[in-house]
Amino acid sequence: ADPDLVHGMCCQLVEKADRPIRRDELDGRVLVPLRIEDIWICDMIAGQHYIALVGGTSCSNYEVSMQLVDVSEECRELEHEGEVPGSGGSLDRIIHLKPGHTMVGSCKPNSFTDYYLNVSSADAESNLVLEVHDALDDIDTSAITVSLYYGAIPSNRKTQFYDDFSNDHVFAIAMNVWDLLVGEYFVSIKCGPRPVSYTIIPELFSAHLSDGGHVAGEVCPGNFVMHFVDVPEVDGAAHHLGHVQYTLQLHSGTVRYKVQHHDPALKMGPPFGTASASEHLAHGGNTTIQACDVDQGSWYITLSALESCAEYDMYVNLQSLEDECSGVEQDLEAETVSTTSTLKAGNYKYASCESNEYVDFQMTVNDTVARNLIIEVEDMESSLDTEALAIYLFHDAIPENRKTEYRSEYSNSQVWSLSVSSHDMVNGEHFLSIRCGPNPRAFRILYILIDAELVADEWIHGEICPGDWVHHYLDVLDMQLNGELSGPSTSVEFDVDLHEGSMYYLLRVEDAPTRLSPPFRYADSSATSSQETLFHTSFCYTRNYPSVHKYYLSLKGGANCATYSVRARVVEECESPFSHDMTLEDTQSTEVFTMTVGKFSYATCQPFSYIDYTFEIPVEQEGNNMVLEVEDLGDSDNPNSLTVDLYKLRSSIPTNRNWDDQV
């Protein structure tokens, strides 16, 4: 409020002001109050009391005043106004969607527009696909967020079913027959910083097909839809009843498909097939998918889209054992291997691969000093397919089966990364193999070698990606032998500048760590203030034994790839001892949830917190195999985003969560 702090064109207006300057004085307007709102706090206690204001659909000008009122006067406590749509209030203010009907809508900046649709019992065996097409002239992949709720819209509007990133102007959510429930579903569309007009297309199409049946459907990237046919017993026999034949005709896009008995495939693992609309349209054909020599029960086909939404027609026929049947085989007929080319450290290599083709590269590492190897492969095409490429690293030679522990099959922001820390790095020939998915790809490769040993007082720059390890260390043995260290105690200080991304960092002596265990800390460049250009931290360690001469700073990739600078210094006194970040301490779950076999459970966990579940194995299932899968629905593709622990035959989870008590 100091008038001396006001500058520019406003100075002449306010140079003699003796009170805070109001906005209406700066732009020459006089504001007349349109509404006066009294907000009461009853039976106050001593301390600070806050009033919070949240902007609505447009900017507001306001003034706030406060006065204390005698307790003898009537007090009107603040009450909640209205209902969150779908939370038990009336649906009159929410727009009704009808499956199969197109609706045009719009939303204002940072505001919600809500809809609801009903899934009746007649639609229980259907797939629900909801598409929202923005009407923007330009491409804004985050123009809106589309969210789907069952039963009600919670006050915090949190849900696991949402799409906040468009593909060719389309935002899409699907509820396949395995997850679809009968009842009310609510759709909420939120605009970003600008208004958006859009078209909503909700579709319900049957999953259950009869012999000779047909259905038209659609599936979009990131979603699954399913269809199934029931194979009945024949004269009391339940086995060897014939063949199931699905015929898929695509009109747009590319899909993967998989056939499975009893339960649908919940993930697209081998063996699966691939079908493309471009092939169907070019040759006027379709794709025939068969399950041979089938038993009685439901036979499911699961479809997932690659890169863009796919429209299709699906037909099904039950065939006799006399009919020819080829089954479903892994779609690898186009798999080829190229010749090997050489990579040079620190230089980009541009290359490409055809559908299902391997492209191999060779690196020679003959270092006399310890180094960390970092490999990054960047997709040069504007694609959101996280499985467009897969990269594999081998030492000495590429085996025939191309099996290796060093692999990356999912991208993070269109980058696939691998690292070999100085702890595991060996000299010799290394081979990098890159495999295309079902579509050709152009990419570029960069590999760098980052020194592990630090020279005192000198900066080293490096990179690290999610889940990878990089080790740095300062060895003070020569300084100790040369008498440069005084006394048995030595303090080493590390300076770390994080330019972008996030990472964990640990401080150890003598041996590099092999797992993330306390004490450790976390750095995230996005947590810096607007006045800061990077994250900076300094910390130190004091040795008390002459035999200790190696000080390790070990880094583990966080949620995003990171670039950083680090240096080490010998200091006389340790002023910032390294300690564990207590905000990263594991928190205990306050509730145990029950899981149902064969059904998805959706949840969200906060950083370094636990979510606990329980399930019971029926006696009749004893001796069978159990598979438990947890899928990360986040955006980062961080391979270390979650940890899953399983405790068997216990009445509760031990409070110390001891690994000795885990499977």
Long-range contacts (C-beta under 8 A, 24 or more apart in sequence): 22-63, 23-61, 24-61, 31-61, 38-76, 39-78, 40-75, 40-76, 40-77, 40-78, 41-77, 41-78, 42-75, 42-76, 42-77, 43-71, 43-75, 55-110, 57-108, 57-109, 57-110, 57-111, 84-152, 84-153, 84-154, 84-155, 85-114, 85-116, 85-153, 85-186, 85-188, 86-114, 86-116, 86-149, 86-151, 86-152, 86-153, 86-184, 86-186, 87-152, 87-153, 87-154, 87-155, 88-152, 91-116, 94-186, 97-187, 97-200, 97-202, 98-202, 99-123, 99-128, 99-202, 99-203, 99-204, 100-202, 100-203, 100-204, 101-202, 102-199, 102-200, 102-201, 103-199, 103-200, 104-197, 104-198, 104-199, 104-200, 105-189, 105-197, 105-198, 105-199, 105-200, 106-195, 106-196, 106-197, 106-198, 107-144, 107-189, 107-190, 107-191, 107-195, 107-196, 107-198, 108-191, 108-195, 109-191, 109-192, 109-193, 109-194, 109-195, 110-190, 110-191, 110-192, 110-193, 111-190, 111-191, 112-157, 112-188, 112-189, 112-190, 113-188, 113-189, 113-190, 114-153, 114-186, 114-187, 114-188, 114-189, 115-186, 115-187, 115-188, 115-189, 115-200, 116-184, 116-185, 116-186, 116-187, 117-184, 117-185, 117-187, 117-202, 118-183, 118-184, 118-185, 119-180, 119-181, 119-182, 119-183, 119-184, 119-185, 119-204, 120-182, 121-182, 123-180, 123-182, 123-204, 124-180, 124-182, 125-177, 125-206, 125-207, 125-208, 126-177, 126-180, 126-204, 126-205, 126-206, 126-207, 127-174, 127-175, 127-176, 127-177, 127-180, 127-204, 127-205, 127-206, 127-207, 127-217, 127-225, 127-226, 128-174, 128-175, 128-176, 128-180, 128-185, 128-202, 128-203, 128-204, 129-172, 129-173, 129-174, 129-202, 129-203, 129-205, 129-217, 129-218, 129-219, 129-220, 129-223, 129-225, 130-172, 130-173, 130-174, 130-187, 130-200, 130-201, 130-202, 130-203, 131-170, 131-171, 131-172, 131-200, 131-201, 131-202, 131-203, 131-218, 131-220, 131-309, 132-170, 132-171, 132-172, 132-189, 132-198, 132-199, 132-200, 132-201, 133-169, 133-170, 133-171, 133-198, 133-199, 133-201, 134-166, 134-169, 134-171, 134-196, 134-197, 134-198, 135-196, 135-197, 135-198, 135-199, 136-169, 136-196, 139-169, 140-166, 140-192, 141-165, 141-166, 142-166, 142-192, 143-191, 143-192, 143-194, 143-196, 144-171, 144-189, 144-190, 144-191, 144-192, 144-196, 144-198, 145-171, 145-189, 145-190, 145-192, 146-171, 146-172, 146-173, 146-187, 146-188, 146-189, 147-187, 147-188, 147-189, 147-190, 148-173, 148-175, 148-185, 148-186, 148-187, 148-188, 149-185, 149-186, 149-187, 149-188, 150-181, 150-183, 150-184, 150-185, 150-186, 151-183, 151-184, 151-186, 152-186, 153-186, 153-188, 157-188, 158-604, 160-602, 160-603, 160-604, 160-633, 163-222, 165-384, 165-635, 167-220, 167-221, 167-307, 167-308, 167-309, 167-384, 168-308, 168-309, 170-220, 170-309, 172-220, 172-221, 172-222, 172-223, 172-309, 173-223, 174-219, 174-220, 174-223, 174-224, 174-225, 176-207, 176-223, 176-224, 176-225, 176-226, 176-264, 177-207, 177-208, 177-226, 177-228, 177-264, 178-226, 178-264, 178-266, 178-599, 178-600, 179-599, 179-600, 209-314, 209-316, 210-316, 211-316, 211-317, 211-318, 212-315, 212-316, 212-317, 213-315, 213-316, 214-313, 214-314, 214-315, 214-316, 215-313, 215-314, 216-311, 216-312, 216-313, 216-314, 217-303, 217-311, 217-312, 217-313, 217-314, 218-309, 218-310, 218-311, 218-312, 219-255, 219-303, 219-304, 219-305, 219-309, 219-310, 219-312, 220-305, 220-308, 220-309, 220-310, 221-304, 221-305, 221-306, 221-307, 221-308, 221-309, 221-384, 221-385, 222-305, 223-304, 223-305, 224-266, 224-268, 224-302, 224-303, 224-304, 225-302, 225-303, 226-264, 226-300, 226-301, 226-302, 226-303, 227-300, 227-301, 227-303, 227-314, 227-316, 228-264, 228-298, 228-299, 228-300, 228-301, 229-298, 229-299, 229-316, 229-318, 230-297, 230-298, 230-299, 231-294, 231-295, 231-296, 231-297, 231-298, 231-299, 231-318, 232-296, 233-296, 238-295, 238-296, 239-295, 239-296, 240-293, 240-295, 240-321, 241-294, 241-295, 241-296, 241-321, 242-293, 242-294, 242-318, 242-319, 242-320, 242-321, 242-323, 243-290, 243-291, 243-292, 243-293, 243-294, 243-318, 243-319, 243-320, 243-321, 243-323, 243-325, 244-290, 244-291, 244-294, 244-299, 244-316, 244-317, 244-318, 244-319, 245-288, 245-289, 245-290, 245-316, 245-317, 245-318, 245-319, 245-325, 246-288, 246-289, 246-290, 246-301, 246-314, 246-315, 246-316, 247-286, 247-287, 247-288, 247-289, 247-314, 247-315, 247-316, 247-317, 248-275, 248-286, 248-287, 248-288, 248-289, 248-312, 248-313, 248-314, 249-280, 249-286, 249-287, 249-312, 249-313, 249-314, 249-315, 250-275, 250-276, 250-277, 250-280, 250-286, 250-287, 250-310, 250-311, 250-312, 251-277, 251-280, 251-281, 251-310, 251-311, 251-312, 251-313, 252-277, 252-308, 252-309, 252-310, 252-311, 253-277, 253-305, 253-306, 253-307, 253-308, 253-309, 253-310, 253-311, 254-278, 254-305, 254-306, 254-307, 254-308, 254-310, 254-438, 254-439, 255-303, 255-304, 255-305, 255-306, 255-310, 255-312, 256-303, 256-304, 256-306, 256-438, 257-287, 257-289, 257-301, 257-302, 257-303, 257-304, 257-328, 258-301, 258-302, 258-328, 259-289, 259-291, 259-299, 259-300, 259-301, 259-302, 259-328, 260-299, 260-300, 260-302, 261-291, 261-294, 261-295, 261-297, 261-298, 261-299, 261-300, 262-297, 262-298, 263-300, 263-598, 264-300, 264-302, 265-300, 265-302, 266-302, 266-600, 266-629, 267-629, 267-631, 268-302, 268-304, 270-330, 271-328, 271-329, 271-330, 272-328, 272-330, 272-331, 273-328, 273-329, 273-330, 273-331, 274-306, 274-331, 274-438, 276-438, 277-310, 289-328, 290-325, 290-326, 290-327, 290-328, 291-327, 291-328, 292-325, 292-326, 292-327, 293-321, 293-325, 306-385, 306-437, 306-438, 306-439, 307-383, 307-384, 307-385, 307-439, 331-356, 331-438, 332-356, 340-431, 343-432, 343-445, 343-447, 345-447, 345-448, 345-449, 346-446, 346-448, 347-446, 348-444, 348-445, 348-446, 349-444, 349-445, 349-446, 350-380, 350-442, 350-443, 350-444, 351-434, 351-442, 351-443, 351-444, 351-445, 352-440, 352-441, 352-442, 352-443, 353-389, 353-434, 353-435, 353-436, 353-440, 353-441, 353-443, 354-436, 354-440, 355-436, 355-437, 355-438, 355-439, 355-440, 356-435, 356-436, 356-437, 356-438, 357-435, 357-436, 358-402, 358-433, 358-434, 358-435, 359-433, 359-434, 359-435, 359-436, 360-398, 360-431, 360-432, 360-433, 360-434, 361-431, 361-432, 361-433, 361-434, 361-445, 362-429, 362-430, 362-431, 362-432, 363-429, 363-430, 363-431, 363-432, 363-447, 364-428, 364-429, 364-430, 365-425, 365-427, 365-428, 365-430, 365-449, 366-427, 366-428, 367-427, 367-449, 369-451, 369-452, 369-453, 370-422, 370-425, 370-451, 370-452, 370-453, 371-422, 371-425, 371-449, 371-450, 371-451, 371-452, 372-419, 372-420, 372-421, 372-422, 372-425, 372-449, 372-450, 372-451, 372-452, 372-462, 372-469, 372-470, 372-471, 373-419, 373-420, 373-425, 373-430, 373-447, 373-448, 373-449, 374-417, 374-418, 374-419, 374-447, 374-448, 374-449, 374-450, 374-462, 374-463, 374-464, 374-465, 374-468, 374-470, 375-417, 375-418, 375-419, 375-432, 375-445, 375-446, 375-447, 376-415, 376-416, 376-417, 376-445, 376-446, 376-447, 376-463, 376-465, 376-561, 377-408, 377-415, 377-416, 377-417, 377-434, 377-443, 377-444, 377-445, 378-414, 378-415, 378-416, 378-443, 378-444, 378-445, 378-446, 379-411, 379-414, 379-415, 379-416, 379-441, 379-442, 379-443, 380-441, 380-442, 380-443, 380-444, 381-441, 381-442, 383-414, 385-437, 385-439, 386-410, 386-411, 386-637, 387-411, 387-437, 388-436, 388-437, 388-439, 388-441, 389-416, 389-434, 389-435, 389-436, 389-437, 389-441, 389-443, 390-416, 390-434, 390-435, 390-437, 391-416, 391-418, 391-432, 391-433, 391-434, 391-435, 392-432, 392-433, 392-434, 392-435, 393-418, 393-420, 393-430, 393-431, 393-432, 393-433, 394-430, 394-431, 394-433, 395-426, 395-428, 395-429, 395-430, 395-431, 396-428, 396-429, 397-429, 397-431, 398-431, 398-433, 402-433, 410-637, 410-639, 411-637, 412-465, 412-466, 412-560, 412-561, 412-636, 412-637, 412-638, 413-560, 413-561, 415-465, 415-561, 417-465, 417-466, 417-468, 417-557, 417-561, 418-468, 419-464, 419-465, 419-468, 419-469, 419-470, 419-557, 421-468, 421-469, 421-470, 421-471, 421-512, 422-452, 422-470, 422-471, 422-512, 423-469, 423-471, 423-512, 423-514, 454-553, 454-566, 454-567, 454-568, 456-568, 456-569, 456-570, 457-567, 457-568, 457-569, 458-567, 459-565, 459-566, 459-567, 460-565, 460-566, 460-567, 461-563, 461-564, 461-565, 462-555, 462-563, 462-564, 462-565, 462-566, 463-561, 463-562, 463-563, 463-564, 464-501, 464-503, 464-555, 464-556, 464-557, 464-561, 464-562, 464-564, 465-557, 465-561, 465-562, 466-557, 466-558, 466-559, 466-560, 466-561, 466-636, 466-637, 466-638, 466-639, 466-640, 467-556, 467-557, 467-638, 467-639, 467-640, 468-556, 468-557, 469-554, 469-555, 469-556, 469-557, 470-554, 470-555, 471-512, 471-552, 471-553, 471-554, 471-555, 472-552, 472-553, 472-554, 472-555, 472-566, 472-568, 473-512, 473-550, 473-551, 473-552, 473-553, 474-550, 474-551, 474-568, 474-570, 475-549, 475-550, 475-551, 476-549, 476-550, 476-551, 476-570, 477-549, 477-550, 479-570, 480-546, 480-549, 485-570, 488-544, 488-545, 488-546, 489-542, 489-543, 489-544, 490-542, 490-543, 490-570, 491-540, 491-541, 491-542, 491-543, 491-570, 491-571, 491-572, 491-573, 491-574, 492-540, 492-541, 492-543, 492-551, 492-568, 492-569, 492-570, 492-571, 493-538, 493-539, 493-540, 493-568, 493-569, 493-570, 493-571, 493-574, 493-576, 494-538, 494-539, 494-540, 494-551, 494-553, 494-566, 494-567, 494-568, 494-569, 495-536, 495-537, 495-538, 495-566, 495-567, 495-568, 495-569, 496-523, 496-535, 496-536, 496-537, 496-538, 496-553, 496-564, 496-565, 496-566, 497-534, 497-535, 497-536, 497-564, 497-565, 497-566, 498-523, 498-524, 498-525, 498-534, 498-535, 498-536, 498-562, 498-563, 498-564, 499-525, 499-534, 499-562, 499-563, 499-564, 499-565, 500-525, 500-560, 500-561, 500-562, 500-563, 501-525, 501-557, 501-558, 501-560, 501-561, 501-562, 501-563, 502-526, 502-557, 502-558, 502-559, 502-560, 502-562, 503-555, 503-556, 503-557, 503-558, 503-562, 503-564, 504-555, 504-556, 504-557, 504-558, 505-553, 505-554, 505-555, 505-556, 506-552, 506-553, 506-554, 506-555, 506-556, 507-539, 507-541, 507-551, 507-552, 507-553, 507-554, 507-578, 508-551, 508-552, 508-554, 509-541, 509-543, 509-548, 509-550, 509-551, 509-552, 510-548, 510-550, 510-552, 511-550, 511-552, 512-552, 512-554, 513-552, 513-554, 516-556, 518-580, 519-578, 519-579, 519-580, 520-580, 520-581, 520-584, 521-578, 521-580, 521-581, 521-584, 522-558, 522-581, 522-584, 523-558, 524-558, 524-559, 525-562, 538-576, 539-576, 539-577, 539-578, 540-571, 540-574, 540-575, 540-576, 540-577, 540-578, 541-574, 541-577, 541-578, 542-574, 542-577, 556-640, 557-638, 557-640, 558-638, 559-636, 559-638, 559-641, 560-636, 584-608, 586-610, 586-657, 588-655, 592-653, 602-633, 605-642, 610-657, 612-653
